[in-house]
Amino acid sequence: MKHHFAKHFALLTVAAVLGGLNQTAFAQADAGLVAKFLDSAKSASDSQLGTIASELTSKMQSLGTALGGNPAVTAKLDDTLKSLTGGQDSAALTHAFDLVKSAKLTPEQLGVAKQVGNLASAYVVQKNFASLPGAQGDVGTIVSSLRGGNVTAAIPAIKNVAGNAHLTDGQKQLITTVADKYAPGWEKAKGEMDGLKKLPGF
């Protein structure tokens, strides 16, 4: 009887350990998705993309670890990676920005979630606007500011890129998504300024 109990207890212990391991793995962004995204970024002709991608996935893993087994957050991280790898950059930003809306985040976890959003934005801006005519300086400012967490410094440059005359429709949608996140109401303010410029004396 004692032997049977000991064996049963040992099995329960193993199950508990394995369960803990599974929970830790589940808390992280999917390793296969991470690898696929990093391969895609590092094979791009722009070497900066690989560097930003490494920073982004590192922050994603930090957030996943900090939150334990939070399936809602894990799903958003995975969706962000899938979208970035599949070239659906606007959808990727939506998923990344939604992380800060996750329930019960501590201030520290919220900070990491914001960093994930900032790095996802930096990646998308670098990928889609680095070769935009007349925008190299502004793109550099946006990317370096967001990577460093200095959102305020990025806002004027984001507005400049949003007003660039060479934007394609797809680029307009992307930069509008970024601008709406970091400078809410920018479009209304721009419209008011444009209206003022048409008045005599402006």
Backbone as JSON, one array per atom type, in Angstrom:
{
  "sequence": "MKHHFAKHFALLTVAAVLGGLNQTAFAQADAGLVAKFLDSAKSASDSQLGTIASELTSKMQSLGTALGGNPAVTAKLDDTLKSLTGGQDSAALTHAFDLVKSAKLTPEQLGVAKQVGNLASAYVVQKNFASLPGAQGDVGTIVSSLRGGNVTAAIPAIKNVAGNAHLTDGQKQLITTVADKYAPGWEKAKGEMDGLKKLPGF",
  "N": [[0.84, -1.2, 0.0], [1.94, 1.23, 0.89], [3.94, 1.44, -0.98], [2.46, 1.67, -3.3], [1.2, 4.13, -2.83], [3.41, 5.85, -2.74], [4.35, 5.61, -5.33], [2.19, 6.68, -6.73], [2.23, 9.29, -5.74], [4.67, 10.14, -6.73], [4.13, 10.14, -9.47], [2.21, 12.16, -9.57], [3.79, 14.32, -8.83], [5.6, 14.48, -10.98], [3.76, 15.06, -12.99], [2.9, 17.55, -12.14], [5.24, 19.07, -12.36], [5.71, 18.87, -15.13], [3.4, 20.09, -15.99], [3.85, 22.67, -15.06], [6.02, 23.35, -16.68], [4.81, 23.3, -19.17], [3.05, 25.38, -18.85], [4.78, 27.55, -18.65], [5.94, 27.5, -21.2], [3.67, 27.98, -22.66], [3.11, 30.55, -21.97], [4.83, 32.09, -23.4], [5.47, 33.78, -26.54], [4.9, 31.97, -29.54], [7.53, 29.82, -30.33], [8.24, 28.92, -32.88], [6.99, 30.81, -34.53], [8.38, 33.07, -33.77], [11.0, 32.43, -34.66], [10.55, 32.24, -37.42], [9.74, 34.85, -38.07], [12.07, 36.29, -37.33], [13.93, 35.19, -39.13], [12.84, 36.07, -41.55], [13.08, 38.86, -41.22], [15.85, 39.18, -40.94], [16.76, 38.36, -43.38], [16.13, 40.37, -45.05], [17.0, 43.13, -47.23], [17.57, 45.45, -45.9], [19.52, 45.98, -43.23], [18.9, 46.99, -40.75], [16.39, 46.07, -40.07], [16.6, 43.44, -39.11], [17.92, 43.87, -36.69], [16.07, 45.47, -35.26], [13.95, 43.66, -35.19], [15.0, 41.64, -33.56], [15.18, 43.01, -31.11], [12.47, 43.49, -30.71], [11.29, 40.87, -30.54], [12.6, 39.98, -28.27], [11.53, 41.68, -26.29], [8.89, 40.85, -26.47], [9.09, 38.22, -25.5], [9.88, 38.8, -22.91], [7.58, 40.04, -21.94], [5.73, 37.95, -22.18], [6.82, 36.13, -20.34], [6.65, 37.61, -17.95], [3.92, 37.74, -17.59], [3.08, 35.2, -17.08], [0.86, 32.48, -17.5], [-1.0, 33.83, -19.45], [-3.4, 33.57, -21.67], [-4.7, 35.36, -23.44], [-2.93, 37.47, -23.89], [-0.75, 36.06, -24.93], [-1.89, 35.14, -27.31], [-2.25, 37.58, -28.68], [0.41, 38.34, -29.0], [1.33, 36.27, -30.65], [-0.34, 36.69, -32.88], [0.57, 39.19, -33.69], [3.18, 38.56, -34.54], [2.62, 36.72, -36.61], [1.27, 38.4, -38.42], [3.24, 40.34, -39.02], [5.19, 38.73, -40.23], [3.75, 37.85, -42.4], [3.47, 40.1, -43.92], [1.4, 41.78, -43.29], [1.24, 44.52, -42.14], [-0.29, 46.62, -41.03], [-2.33, 45.29, -39.64], [-0.7, 43.96, -37.84], [0.24, 46.06, -36.24], [-2.15, 46.84, -35.02], [-2.71, 44.56, -33.42], [-0.44, 44.64, -31.75], [-0.72, 47.14, -30.48], [-3.01, 46.63, -29.05], [-2.17, 45.2, -26.88], [-1.71, 46.75, -24.61], [-4.2, 47.07, -23.66], [-4.83, 44.85, -22.29], [-6.21, 43.08, -19.55], [-5.61, 43.65, -16.04], [-2.82, 44.29, -15.94], [0.27, 44.96, -14.4], [1.93, 48.07, -13.47], [4.6, 47.81, -14.33], [4.45, 45.68, -16.18], [2.75, 46.86, -18.02], [4.41, 48.82, -18.99], [6.28, 47.26, -20.4], [4.59, 46.17, -22.33], [3.93, 48.49, -23.73], [6.44, 49.04, -24.8], [6.71, 46.91, -26.55], [4.75, 47.63, -28.44], [5.9, 50.05, -29.33], [8.31, 49.14, -30.51], [7.32, 47.45, -32.48], [6.09, 49.36, -34.06], [8.35, 50.87, -34.82], [9.68, 48.96, -36.36], [7.86, 48.54, -38.48], [7.72, 51.13, -39.58], [10.4, 51.53, -40.38], [10.62, 49.47, -42.26], [8.7, 50.12, -44.22], [8.99, 52.81, -44.93], [11.6, 53.7, -45.18], [12.78, 54.15, -47.64], [11.31, 56.2, -48.68], [10.95, 59.06, -50.65], [12.52, 62.03, -49.63], [12.06, 61.61, -46.93], [13.89, 60.39, -45.28], [15.36, 61.45, -43.06], [13.32, 62.02, -41.19], [12.21, 59.47, -40.89], [14.37, 58.13, -39.74], [14.49, 59.49, -37.3], [11.98, 58.82, -36.17], [12.23, 56.0, -35.9], [14.55, 55.66, -34.25], [13.74, 57.1, -31.99], [11.39, 55.74, -31.12], [12.47, 53.21, -30.62], [14.04, 53.85, -28.48], [12.14, 54.51, -26.66], [11.29, 57.12, -26.54], [8.73, 58.67, -27.13], [7.62, 61.23, -27.5], [9.54, 62.69, -28.96], [9.3, 61.48, -31.4], [6.89, 62.25, -32.51], [6.6, 64.8, -34.07], [8.07, 64.06, -36.36], [6.61, 61.85, -37.26], [4.25, 63.11, -38.04], [5.28, 64.64, -40.13], [6.02, 62.65, -41.99], [3.52, 61.59, -42.49], [2.42, 63.62, -43.94], [3.76, 63.55, -46.3], [4.14, 63.93, -49.79], [4.6, 61.84, -51.5], [3.51, 59.45, -50.69], [2.11, 56.19, -51.01], [-1.2, 54.68, -51.27], [-1.32, 52.5, -49.5], [0.84, 53.08, -47.8], [-0.09, 55.46, -46.7], [-2.23, 54.54, -45.16], [-0.87, 52.99, -43.28], [0.9, 54.84, -41.96], [-1.0, 56.53, -40.93], [-2.23, 54.86, -39.06], [-0.13, 54.61, -37.24], [0.25, 57.33, -36.54], [-2.26, 57.96, -35.42], [-2.11, 56.5, -33.11], [0.06, 57.58, -31.64], [-0.24, 60.33, -31.79], [-3.01, 61.3, -31.2], [-5.82, 62.8, -32.76], [-4.37, 64.29, -34.5], [-4.96, 64.53, -37.23], [-7.27, 66.04, -37.37], [-6.36, 68.42, -36.3], [-4.49, 69.05, -38.25], [-6.19, 69.5, -40.42], [-7.54, 71.77, -39.52], [-5.43, 73.59, -39.46], [-4.76, 73.66, -42.16], [-7.05, 74.84, -43.12], [-6.85, 77.37, -41.95], [-4.63, 78.35, -43.28], [-5.67, 79.0, -45.73], [-7.0, 81.29, -45.31], [-7.0, 84.91, -45.59], [-3.96, 86.53, -44.76], [-2.68, 84.42, -43.55]],
  "CA": [[0.0, 0.0, 0.0], [2.84, 2.37, 0.97], [4.64, 1.49, -2.26], [1.49, 2.17, -4.28], [1.01, 5.55, -2.55], [4.64, 6.55, -3.13], [4.38, 5.64, -6.8], [1.14, 7.61, -7.15], [2.71, 10.63, -5.38], [5.74, 10.46, -7.69], [3.49, 10.46, -10.75], [1.58, 13.47, -9.41], [4.88, 15.31, -8.81], [6.07, 14.61, -12.37], [2.7, 15.74, -13.74], [2.9, 18.96, -11.72], [6.42, 19.7, -12.97], [5.45, 18.99, -16.57], [2.35, 21.1, -16.15], [4.51, 23.97, -14.9], [6.82, 23.61, -17.88], [3.89, 23.62, -20.27], [2.49, 26.71, -18.63], [5.83, 28.51, -19.0], [6.05, 27.53, -22.66], [2.44, 28.55, -23.2], [3.1, 31.98, -21.7], [5.68, 32.75, -24.38], [5.08, 33.79, -27.95], [5.26, 30.7, -30.17], [8.94, 29.84, -30.73], [8.29, 28.76, -34.33], [6.63, 32.1, -35.13], [9.51, 33.98, -33.49], [12.09, 32.07, -35.56], [10.14, 32.57, -38.79], [9.78, 36.31, -38.18], [13.47, 36.73, -37.3], [14.54, 34.79, -40.42], [12.31, 36.97, -42.57], [13.64, 40.2, -41.01], [17.3, 39.16, -41.15], [17.05, 38.11, -44.79], [15.79, 41.58, -45.8], [18.18, 43.88, -47.66], [17.8, 46.48, -44.88], [20.07, 45.28, -42.05], [18.27, 47.51, -39.52], [15.18, 45.31, -39.76], [16.99, 42.3, -38.28], [18.24, 44.38, -35.35], [14.81, 45.87, -34.59], [13.18, 42.43, -34.97], [15.57, 40.97, -32.38], [14.74, 43.78, -29.93], [11.01, 43.29, -30.57], [10.98, 39.52, -30.04], [13.1, 39.92, -26.9], [10.52, 42.32, -25.42], [7.71, 39.97, -26.47], [9.36, 37.11, -24.6], [9.86, 39.35, -21.55], [6.18, 40.26, -21.56], [5.13, 36.63, -22.01], [7.32, 35.56, -19.08], [6.12, 38.4, -16.83], [2.48, 37.53, -17.43], [2.75, 33.8, -16.81], [-0.01, 31.83, -18.5], [-2.13, 34.67, -19.88], [-3.63, 33.18, -23.06], [-5.11, 36.49, -24.27], [-1.71, 38.19, -24.27], [0.01, 35.17, -25.82], [-2.56, 35.14, -28.62], [-1.94, 38.86, -29.33], [1.83, 38.29, -29.4], [1.41, 35.37, -31.82], [-1.0, 37.36, -34.02], [1.49, 40.26, -34.14], [4.27, 37.91, -35.28], [2.06, 36.17, -37.86], [0.97, 39.51, -39.32], [4.5, 40.93, -39.47], [5.84, 37.78, -41.15], [2.93, 37.75, -43.6], [3.39, 41.39, -44.6], [0.17, 42.51, -42.92], [1.81, 45.39, -41.13], [-1.33, 47.4, -40.35], [-2.95, 44.36, -38.68], [0.31, 43.7, -36.79], [0.23, 47.2, -35.31], [-3.4, 46.77, -34.24], [-2.5, 43.53, -32.39], [0.59, 45.09, -30.81], [-1.28, 48.23, -29.68], [-4.05, 46.06, -28.18], [-1.56, 44.57, -25.7], [-1.84, 47.62, -23.44], [-5.59, 47.0, -23.18], [-5.01, 43.59, -21.56], [-6.66, 43.29, -18.17], [-4.8, 43.34, -14.86], [-1.38, 44.48, -16.11], [0.91, 45.82, -13.41], [2.6, 49.19, -14.16], [5.81, 47.31, -14.99], [4.02, 44.9, -17.35], [2.2, 47.83, -18.96], [5.58, 49.45, -19.6], [6.84, 46.33, -21.39], [3.6, 46.09, -23.41], [4.1, 49.71, -24.54], [7.7, 48.89, -25.54], [6.42, 46.0, -27.68], [4.06, 48.46, -29.43], [6.86, 51.0, -29.89], [9.25, 48.43, -31.37], [6.57, 47.0, -33.66], [5.93, 50.56, -34.89], [9.67, 51.19, -35.38], [9.95, 47.97, -37.41], [6.96, 48.81, -39.61], [8.12, 52.4, -40.2], [11.67, 51.29, -41.08], [10.38, 48.57, -43.4], [7.82, 50.69, -45.25], [9.21, 54.22, -45.26], [13.03, 54.04, -45.23], [13.16, 54.62, -48.98], [10.36, 57.22, -49.12], [11.68, 60.28, -51.04], [12.45, 63.2, -48.75], [11.61, 61.27, -45.57], [14.9, 59.6, -44.58], [15.67, 62.04, -41.76], [12.17, 61.83, -40.3], [12.09, 58.03, -40.59], [15.44, 57.83, -38.78], [14.08, 60.05, -36.0], [10.88, 57.99, -35.65], [12.73, 54.67, -35.52], [15.46, 55.74, -33.09], [12.97, 57.58, -30.83], [10.52, 54.67, -30.64], [13.32, 52.15, -30.05], [14.51, 54.33, -27.18], [10.99, 54.8, -25.79], [11.05, 58.56, -26.48], [7.6, 58.85, -28.06], [7.42, 62.66, -27.77], [10.46, 63.12, -30.02], [8.9, 60.87, -32.67], [5.6, 62.77, -33.01], [6.71, 65.73, -35.2], [8.55, 63.33, -37.54], [5.48, 61.03, -37.74], [3.36, 64.04, -38.75], [5.93, 65.02, -41.39], [5.91, 61.52, -42.93], [2.09, 61.48, -42.85], [2.1, 64.67, -44.91], [4.63, 63.41, -47.47], [3.36, 63.88, -51.04], [4.94, 60.65, -52.29], [2.95, 58.25, -50.06], [1.11, 55.36, -51.7], [-2.39, 54.49, -50.43], [-0.96, 51.57, -48.43], [1.69, 53.8, -46.85], [-0.96, 56.42, -45.99], [-2.99, 53.79, -44.14], [0.06, 52.58, -42.22], [1.38, 55.97, -41.16], [-2.17, 57.03, -40.2], [-2.38, 53.98, -37.89], [0.93, 55.0, -36.29], [-0.03, 58.69, -36.06], [-3.45, 57.92, -34.55], [-1.7, 55.92, -31.83], [0.99, 58.42, -30.89], [-0.67, 61.74, -31.8], [-4.46, 61.29, -31.46], [-6.37, 64.11, -33.12], [-3.43, 65.02, -35.39], [-5.55, 64.79, -38.54], [-8.22, 67.15, -37.19], [-5.53, 69.62, -36.12], [-3.91, 69.36, -39.56], [-7.28, 70.06, -41.22], [-7.78, 73.14, -39.04], [-4.29, 74.41, -39.9], [-4.91, 73.82, -43.62], [-8.14, 75.82, -43.29], [-6.31, 78.68, -41.58], [-3.69, 78.79, -44.33], [-6.44, 79.5, -46.87], [-7.55, 82.6, -44.96], [-6.06, 86.01, -45.83], [-3.09, 86.84, -43.62], [-2.0, 83.21, -43.05]],
  "C": [[0.88, 1.25, 0.0], [3.53, 2.57, -0.38], [3.72, 2.1, -3.34], [1.29, 3.69, -4.1], [2.22, 6.37, -3.01], [4.72, 6.69, -4.64], [3.38, 6.67, -7.33], [1.59, 9.06, -6.91], [3.79, 11.08, -6.37], [5.16, 10.87, -9.04], [2.85, 11.85, -10.7], [2.64, 14.57, -9.45], [5.39, 15.57, -10.23], [5.04, 15.39, -13.19], [2.69, 17.23, -13.41], [4.07, 19.71, -12.36], [6.21, 19.92, -14.46], [4.4, 20.05, -16.85], [2.92, 22.5, -16.03], [5.32, 24.34, -16.11], [5.94, 24.01, -19.04], [3.33, 25.02, -20.12], [3.51, 27.78, -19.0], [5.96, 28.65, -20.5], [4.85, 28.23, -23.27], [2.42, 30.07, -23.03], [3.9, 32.75, -22.75], [5.01, 32.82, -25.75], [5.61, 32.51, -28.57], [6.68, 30.77, -30.76], [9.11, 29.71, -32.24], [7.98, 30.06, -35.05], [7.76, 33.12, -34.95], [10.63, 33.72, -34.49], [11.78, 32.47, -37.0], [10.22, 34.08, -39.04], [11.22, 36.81, -38.24], [14.19, 36.38, -38.61], [14.13, 35.74, -41.53], [12.96, 38.35, -42.46], [15.13, 40.23, -41.34], [17.69, 38.9, -42.6], [16.71, 39.33, -45.67], [17.07, 42.34, -46.17], [18.54, 44.98, -46.67], [18.25, 45.8, -43.58], [19.45, 45.77, -40.74], [17.08, 46.67, -39.1], [15.49, 44.12, -38.85], [17.26, 42.72, -36.84], [16.98, 44.74, -34.58], [13.97, 44.63, -34.27], [13.68, 41.68, -33.74], [15.15, 41.67, -31.1], [13.25, 43.52, -29.65], [10.69, 41.92, -29.98], [11.49, 39.33, -28.61], [12.1, 40.52, -25.92], [9.25, 41.47, -25.35], [7.9, 38.81, -25.49], [9.36, 37.58, -23.14], [8.44, 39.54, -21.05], [5.49, 38.93, -21.3], [5.53, 36.0, -20.68], [6.7, 36.28, -17.88], [4.66, 38.1, -16.55], [2.1, 36.09, -17.14], [1.85, 33.24, -17.89], [-1.21, 32.66, -18.88], [-2.4, 34.41, -21.36], [-4.02, 34.33, -23.98], [-3.9, 37.26, -24.78], [-0.88, 37.35, -25.24], [-0.57, 35.17, -27.22], [-2.26, 36.43, -29.39], [-0.49, 38.89, -29.81], [1.98, 37.43, -30.66], [0.8, 36.02, -33.06], [-0.12, 38.48, -34.58], [2.59, 39.67, -35.0], [3.79, 37.37, -36.62], [1.84, 37.28, -38.88], [2.24, 40.15, -39.87], [5.19, 40.03, -40.5], [5.08, 37.71, -42.47], [2.77, 39.05, -44.35], [2.13, 42.18, -44.32], [0.5, 43.48, -41.79], [0.78, 46.2, -40.36], [-2.03, 46.54, -39.29], [-1.99, 44.09, -37.52], [0.32, 44.82, -35.76], [-1.02, 47.19, -34.43], [-3.25, 45.75, -33.11], [-1.52, 44.02, -31.32], [0.04, 46.2, -29.9], [-2.34, 47.72, -28.7], [-3.47, 45.45, -26.9], [-1.76, 45.43, -24.46], [-3.26, 47.62, -22.88], [-5.85, 45.73, -22.37], [-5.31, 43.86, -20.09], [-5.57, 42.95, -17.16], [-3.29, 43.39, -15.12], [-0.86, 45.35, -14.97], [1.56, 46.99, -14.16], [3.85, 48.75, -14.92], [5.46, 46.54, -16.28], [3.46, 45.82, -18.44], [3.34, 48.54, -19.71], [6.19, 48.57, -20.68], [5.9, 46.2, -22.59], [3.7, 47.3, -24.33], [5.38, 49.62, -25.38], [7.52, 47.96, -26.74], [5.74, 46.79, -28.8], [5.01, 49.44, -30.12], [7.81, 50.32, -30.88], [8.57, 47.89, -32.62], [6.38, 48.18, -34.62], [7.25, 50.93, -35.57], [9.99, 50.24, -36.54], [9.14, 48.28, -38.67], [7.37, 50.09, -40.35], [9.43, 52.21, -40.99], [11.45, 50.49, -42.37], [9.67, 49.29, -44.55], [8.17, 52.1, -45.71], [10.68, 54.62, -45.4], [13.45, 54.59, -46.58], [12.19, 55.67, -49.53], [11.11, 58.51, -49.45], [11.45, 61.43, -50.05], [12.11, 62.89, -47.3], [12.68, 60.57, -44.73], [15.22, 60.12, -43.17], [14.55, 61.8, -40.75], [12.0, 60.36, -39.92], [13.15, 57.62, -39.57], [15.09, 58.3, -37.38], [12.98, 59.21, -35.36], [11.41, 56.68, -35.1], [13.6, 54.73, -34.28], [14.7, 56.18, -31.83], [12.09, 56.48, -30.25], [11.32, 53.53, -30.03], [13.82, 52.55, -28.66], [13.4, 54.69, -26.22], [10.68, 56.28, -25.66], [9.97, 58.93, -27.5], [7.43, 60.32, -28.46], [8.29, 63.14, -28.92], [10.05, 62.6, -31.39], [7.71, 61.57, -33.31], [5.73, 63.77, -34.17], [7.15, 65.02, -36.49], [7.45, 62.45, -38.12], [4.53, 61.91, -38.55], [3.96, 64.44, -40.1], [5.79, 63.91, -42.43], [4.46, 61.38, -43.4], [1.7, 62.52, -43.9], [2.94, 64.6, -46.18], [3.8, 63.19, -48.74], [3.57, 62.6, -51.84], [4.33, 59.35, -51.73], [2.0, 57.5, -51.0], [-0.1, 55.22, -50.77], [-2.08, 53.57, -49.24], [-0.1, 52.24, -47.36], [0.88, 54.82, -46.04], [-1.71, 55.73, -44.86], [-2.08, 53.44, -42.96], [0.48, 53.75, -41.34], [0.23, 56.62, -40.39], [-2.41, 56.19, -38.95], [-1.37, 54.36, -36.82], [0.62, 56.37, -35.68], [-1.23, 58.72, -35.11], [-3.11, 57.38, -33.16], [-0.9, 56.92, -31.0], [0.59, 59.89, -30.83], [-2.16, 61.81, -32.11], [-4.96, 62.7, -31.76], [-5.5, 64.9, -34.08], [-4.09, 65.42, -36.71], [-6.52, 65.98, -38.48], [-7.44, 68.46, -37.08], [-4.92, 70.06, -37.45], [-4.96, 70.02, -40.45], [-7.57, 71.5, -40.83], [-6.67, 74.08, -39.5], [-4.38, 74.68, -41.4], [-5.99, 74.87, -43.92], [-7.66, 77.22, -42.99], [-5.41, 79.25, -42.67], [-4.41, 79.4, -45.53], [-7.01, 80.89, -46.59], [-6.53, 83.7, -45.24], [-5.24, 86.29, -44.58], [-2.36, 85.64, -43.06], [-1.11, 82.62, -44.14]]
}
